[in-house]
């Protein structure tokens, strides 16, 4: 993933809308990227605003052993079925966002050091209706901080699993190792809003110092511990119907729990 790099520094401060900041935009069905790095180097300054590295609207798309690097809004997994395997995704604010139906498997999700006074939010999932299939599932991933965060941000910057961009926001972390970078509350409200009862945030058999669920926020839509039956509905096989299309990609994947 270090051999080929797509790099740039587009950001909203330069007059682009959020979509326009993306260094790589993909719309075609069946897109595959392998051993590639896409990085937006606009930086963490608040006045720069959103700065997307990858915008993916590709149904049945795969990113395999890729690095996505940025600060605010690194990855826009916009919609449709998407699969990420053995990728490294870094950022600060809402750095994995959108309303795709996406499974992230064996990925490294790394928080970076934001500007002073700013929190890190890994996800801002945008499911906006009860009938939408959208949601993010992180399976067998690692949630931690990058080297700079570990040296300068740990203990002074709050990092959360996500915040609800839309009323039906849906995110699941399962069988994932969560480091002590995570704030015990787990989830953060959207600024100025009361969390909707319709959101769905769940955890299943995570491990590591950040996986303890006793201090999680007590919103109605937060399910600190779900059972195997419920967790299985967010696997590759069931959530993105992966057995029907992933074998043809040649990319390794785990269909179930």
N, C-alpha and C positions, 0 to 999 in steps of 0.2 A: 504493500500500500504506500510505500515511500518512493517508489520508482517513478511513477507518473503522477504529476500534481497539476490540478486545475486551480489557479489561484487568482484572486482579485479582491477589491475592497469596495464594491458597491454598497451603498446604504441609503436609507430614506433621507438623510440629511443632504444628499446630493440631488434630490428631486425625484427619486424613484419611488413608486409605491412598493409595498412589501414584495409582491410578486416580481416586480422589476429588478429587485436587488439580487435575485438568484443568479449565481454564476453558471449553473447548469439547470435547465428546465427540461423535463421529460413528459411528453404526452402520449407517445405511442405505446400500444399494448405489447407486453412481453419484453420490456427493456431489461437488460442485464448489465451490471457493471461489476468488474472483478479486479482486485489488486490495483486500486485507484484511490487517490486522495483528492478531495474537493475542499478547499479552505477559503473562507471569507475572512480577510485580515483587517476589516474595518476597525476592529478594536472594541473595547468595552465601554467607551464613553457614552453616557446617557443621551447626549444631544445627537448622536449619530443615528439612533433609532434602530429599526430592524435591519438586519444584514444577513440574508439567506445564502447558504452555500448551495444546497440542492432543493429544488422544487420538483416533487414527483407527483404526477397525475396519471401514472402508467399502471393500468390494471395488469395483474399477474406479473409484477416486476420483482426483480431480485437485486440486492446489493450484497456481494460476497467478498469478504476480506477487504473492505473499503474503509477509509477514514473520512469522516465528515467533521470539519473543524470550523468553529466560529465562536461568537459570543451570544448576541441576542438572535433568537430564531434561526439557529443553524440549519435545521432540517424541517422543511414543510412537506410532511407526508399528507398530501392534500385530500385524496379520496381513493376509492377502489381498493383492491387487494394487493398488499405489498408484503415482502419478506426480506428481512435483514439478518444475515448470518456472519458471525465472527467479525463484526464491524466495530470500529472505535468512533464514538460520537461525543464531541466535547462542546461545551458552551456554558452560558450563564442564565439568561432570562428566557424562559419558555423555549428552550433550545430544541425540543422535539414537539412540533405542533401540527395541527391540521385535523382532518376527519377521515383519514384512511382507515381501513380495516387492516391493521398491520401487526405482524409478529416479529419481535426482535429476539433472536435466539443466539446464545453464546456471544453476546456483544459486551463491550466495555463502554459504560456510560460514565463519562468523567466530567465533573464540575470544574469550572475554571474560576479564577479570581475576578470578581466583578468590581465595579467602582465602589468607593466607600459608601456605606449605608444601604447598599443594594443586596437583596436576597437572590439566591439561585433557585430557579424552578425548572426541574427537568422537563416536565410535560405541560402543555396547554392544549388538551385534546378538545376538539371542536364539534362533538356530536350534538346536533341541535334538535333532534326529534326522537320520539320513542320508537319509531319504526326504522330508524337509520341503523345500518349494520356497523357503523364506525366504532373504532376503539383501538387502543394500543395495548398489546400484551408483551411483557418482557419476561422471557423464560430462560433460566439458567444463565443470566447475565451477571455482570459485576457493576455495582454502583459505588463510585469512589471519587476522589479528587485527582486532578493531574499533579505533576511534580511541583509546579509553582503554587498551586492551591495548598498542597500539603505543607509547603515551606512557609507560606505567608498568610494563607486564608483560614486554615483550620483553627477552629475555636473562636474565630471572630466573625465569620460569615455563616448565616443560616442557609442551609440547603434543604429543599423540599422535593418530594416525589412529583409534585405538580400542583396546578391550580386550575379550576374549571373555567375554560374560555367560554363554553356554551352550557346551557342548562342541563343537557343530558351527557355531559362529559363522562367518558368511560376509560379507565386505565386499570390494568392488572399487573402486579409484579408477583411472579411465582418462581419458586426454586432458584431464587437469585441471592447472591451474596451482597449484602448492603453494609458498607463500612460506617465508621462513626462520623463521617461528614454529615450524615442525615440528622436533621432536627427531629427530636422524638415525636413532635406533633405530626410529622409525616406529610401533611397537606396544608396548603396555604389558600385562603380565600382570594377570589379575584378582587382587585383593589376597588373598594367602595361598594361591594356587593355582599349580600347575605347568601351563603351557599344554598343552591336549590336542592330540595329533597330528591329530585329526579336524577342527580348524578350517581355514578357507580364507580367507586374506587375500592379495590380489593387486593388482598395479599394472601399468598398460599405457600407455606413451607419455605419461607426465606430464611437465610441464616446470616450470621455476622452481627457485630455490635449495634448496627442500625436497624436490625430486623425486629427488635423487641417492640411489640405493638401496644404495650400498656399505656403509653403516653400519647397515643394517636388522638386526633380531634374527634369529637363525638357527634359529627354530622350524621344525619339519618342515612345518607348514601354511602357512608364509609363502612366497609366490611373488613375489619382488621384480620379476621381469620375465616376463610371459606373452606368447605370440604372438597374432597377429590372430585366428586360428581360435578360440582359447580365449576371448579377449576378446569376440568376437562373440556368444557364448552369453549374455552379460549385457546385451545391448542391449535397447531398448524392444520391438523386433519379437519377439525370442526369449524374453527373460526374463519379461516380463509380458504377452506376446501382444498388444501394444499396437495392432497394425494392425487387430485385430478390434473394438476398442471406442473407441480414442482419436479417430478421425476424427469421430465423432458429437458429441464435446464441443466441437469448434471450436478446440481448443487446439493451437498449433503444437508439433510434436515432430520429432525426428530418429530414424528407425526403426533405423538401423544405426550402424556406426562412423563 
